[in-house]
């Protein structure tokens, strides 16, 4: 059998802990929901990006979509190594720097 004071203390602790959990969940979800709502509204009325034409990505300018570049540590025409493109990391496309990949200005 639990004494009355210990039961009251446990109930109070549970209420306080539940309040903290509720505040934590609410403060985590609310900014994300507000950000998503504002992005949706902005996308609805915004003009498409002129650089990527609304896609958010374009062909890599360094490797020109080949995923590799010819590189030599020293300028030596005898040893030219194909290396993975450092800009697109082999994906052949890069994120638009004008709209940061969103597709609209």
PyMOL commands that set and color helices and strands:
alter all, ss='L'
color gray80, all
select helices_A, chain A and resi 4-45
alter helices_A, ss='H'
color red, helices_A
select strands_A, chain A and resi 57-59+68-71+81-84+93-95
alter strands_A, ss='S'
color yellow, strands_A
deselect
rebuild
show_as cartoon
